[in-house]
Amino acid sequence: MPDPSASGRFYADGLGWEPVFEAEGEVVFFLMAPTLVLSLWRADDFEAEVGALHRGPGTAPIALAHNVPTPGEVDAVLAEAVAAGGTVIGGAQDRDWGGRSGYFADPDGYRWEVAYNPGPIGEQLMRAAGLV
């Protein structure tokens, strides 16, 4: 999306949802449920991590996220995805935000992020899932 902050205002101001994190003009996170986060990204940042967007009718530029409690589990889940028939899109990397993540596509092409997030949102997700 061209301006995640503008899109974020739709959810925050229009729908009354409370953002849990925002990097102005880059990304906005909304906690939807104890282990579910809606992330709105700048399209070029999304493409840099997840891969090229398919622009056209009926295609949503989304990635689903699976959060794990340790950095090593990012690599393990990516390996499991490949063993199950998925394709690694972006191998596991240590990220500027302090965590580790990588991406795979399932057999239908849906993109998944596998992430270890050592920050407050990641800790909250792991507690809610009973993993820490």
C-alpha positions as CSV (number, residue, x, y, z in Angstrom):
1,M,0.0,0.0,0.0
2,P,1.3,3.5,-0.7
3,D,0.7,4.9,2.8
4,P,0.2,2.4,5.7
5,S,-0.4,5.3,8.0
6,A,-3.4,6.5,6.0
7,S,-4.7,2.9,5.8
8,G,-4.1,2.6,9.5
9,R,-6.3,5.6,10.1
10,F,-9.1,3.8,8.4
11,Y,-8.9,1.0,11.0
12,A,-8.0,3.3,14.0
13,D,-10.2,6.3,13.3
14,G,-12.9,4.7,11.2
15,L,-13.3,1.4,12.9
16,G,-12.0,2.3,16.4
17,W,-9.2,-0.3,16.4
18,E,-6.2,0.5,18.6
19,P,-2.8,0.2,16.9
20,V,-0.2,-1.6,19.1
21,F,2.8,-0.3,17.0
22,E,3.4,2.2,14.3
23,A,6.5,3.3,12.4
24,E,5.0,6.4,10.7
25,G,4.7,5.9,6.9
26,E,6.2,2.4,7.1
27,V,4.1,-0.1,9.1
28,V,1.1,-0.2,11.5
29,F,0.2,-3.2,13.7
30,F,-3.2,-4.0,15.1
31,L,-3.6,-6.8,17.6
32,M,-6.7,-8.6,16.5
33,A,-6.7,-11.5,18.9
34,P,-4.1,-12.8,21.4
35,T,-2.1,-14.5,18.7
36,L,-3.3,-12.6,15.6
37,V,-1.8,-9.3,14.3
38,L,-2.9,-7.2,11.3
39,S,0.2,-5.6,9.8
40,L,-0.1,-2.8,7.2
41,W,3.1,-2.2,5.3
42,R,4.4,0.0,2.6
43,A,4.2,-2.0,-0.7
44,D,7.9,-1.6,-1.5
45,D,9.0,-2.8,2.0
46,F,6.5,-5.7,1.7
47,E,8.0,-6.7,-1.7
48,A,11.5,-6.5,-0.4
49,E,10.8,-9.1,2.3
50,V,8.0,-11.2,0.9
51,G,8.4,-11.0,-2.9
52,A,6.7,-9.3,-5.8
53,L,3.1,-8.4,-5.4
54,H,0.6,-9.8,-7.9
55,R,-1.3,-6.7,-9.0
56,G,-4.6,-7.3,-10.6
57,P,-8.2,-8.2,-10.0
58,G,-8.9,-10.5,-7.0
59,T,-5.4,-10.7,-5.6
60,A,-4.8,-9.4,-2.1
61,P,-1.2,-8.4,-1.2
62,I,-1.1,-10.2,2.2
63,A,1.2,-12.5,4.1
64,L,0.1,-14.6,7.0
65,A,2.5,-14.8,10.0
66,H,3.5,-17.7,12.2
67,N,5.4,-16.5,15.3
68,V,7.8,-18.8,17.2
69,P,9.5,-18.5,20.6
70,T,13.1,-18.8,19.5
71,P,15.3,-17.7,16.5
72,G,16.2,-21.3,15.7
73,E,12.6,-22.3,15.3
74,V,12.3,-19.9,12.3
75,D,14.8,-22.1,10.4
76,A,13.1,-25.3,11.6
77,V,9.6,-24.2,10.4
78,L,11.0,-23.1,7.1
79,A,12.6,-26.5,6.7
80,E,9.3,-28.2,7.7
81,A,7.4,-26.1,5.1
82,V,9.8,-27.2,2.3
83,A,9.5,-30.8,3.4
84,A,5.7,-30.5,3.2
85,G,5.9,-29.1,-0.4
86,G,6.3,-25.4,0.2
87,T,8.9,-23.1,-1.3
88,V,11.2,-20.8,0.6
89,I,10.7,-17.2,-0.7
90,G,13.1,-15.5,1.6
91,G,15.4,-17.5,3.8
92,A,15.7,-16.9,7.5
93,Q,17.5,-13.6,8.3
94,D,18.3,-11.6,11.4
95,R,16.3,-8.4,10.9
96,D,17.0,-4.7,11.7
97,W,14.1,-4.7,14.2
98,G,16.0,-7.3,16.4
99,G,14.2,-10.5,15.5
100,R,14.6,-13.2,12.9
101,S,12.2,-14.1,10.1
102,G,11.9,-15.8,6.8
103,Y,9.2,-16.5,4.2
104,F,7.7,-19.5,2.4
105,A,4.9,-20.0,-0.1
106,D,2.5,-22.8,0.4
107,P,1.5,-25.0,-2.7
108,D,-1.2,-22.5,-3.6
109,G,1.2,-19.5,-3.5
110,Y,0.1,-18.0,-0.2
111,R,3.0,-16.3,1.6
112,W,3.8,-17.0,5.2
113,E,6.2,-15.2,7.4
114,V,7.8,-17.3,10.1
115,A,9.1,-14.9,12.8
116,Y,10.8,-14.7,16.1
117,N,10.0,-11.3,17.6
118,P,11.9,-10.5,20.9
119,G,9.9,-7.3,21.5
120,P,6.7,-6.8,23.5
121,I,4.4,-7.9,20.7
122,G,6.3,-11.1,20.2
123,E,6.3,-11.8,23.9
124,Q,2.6,-11.1,24.2
125,L,1.9,-13.5,21.3
126,M,4.0,-16.3,22.8
127,R,2.3,-15.9,26.2
128,A,-1.1,-16.0,24.7
129,A,-0.2,-19.1,22.8
130,G,1.2,-20.7,26.0
131,L,4.7,-21.0,24.5
132,V,6.6,-19.1,27.2
